[in-house]
Amino acid sequence: MRKTITIRGIVGFVICLIIMYTTDSGIPGIQKYDPNFRLLDMQFNYDAEVVYNTFEKIGNSGREAYQNFLLLDFVFIFCFLITMLVITAKVFSYPRTRTFFVWICVLRALFDILENILLLVMLNSYPLFNYLLATMCSWITTLKFVALYAWILGIIIRFIKSACSIQQNKP
């Protein structure tokens, strides 16, 4: 059962990336309405004006495409979480350290889910626009990236420690 979930999660992660970055259901589909479109949730930090201008530039059809993209992104979040947990289980052998990084993975996913929900709420209510909600969304995006970077940093540190211990054990 665990192996099946692992395989489906990793394969789903790759399939989602392909769809999101190469098809009309992804970024290319939204860029038809604004060639300079950049995903808000892939920017470390932005302000409410960037959100408003993004929504304005892509127009009604682009906003609809963005909403559909965000629905696909929920599948991506789940698959990416599984992928992160699989990597975490392989990299971190100490239970406390592993548990810490599992929570980092879960937090990253929760921030991503909350970010998508806020973006969907704002897209659905457009042209009414809530600057406070847009600002909150930006902060949540930043927290998502902080969690992701903390996880990546932990993996890098673990690999460096492993490399150093292997080097010390050589005759």
Protein Blocks (a to p, Z undefined) as FASTA:
>chain_A
ZZmmmmmmmmmmmmmmmmmmmpmklmmlmmmmomkbccfklcfbdcfklmmmmmmmnomm
lmmmmmmmmmmmmmmmmmmmmmmmmmmmmmmmblklmmmmmmmmmmmmmmmmmmmmmmmm
mmmmpmbdcfklmmmmmmmmmmmmmmmmmmmmmmmmmmmmmmmmmmmmpZZ
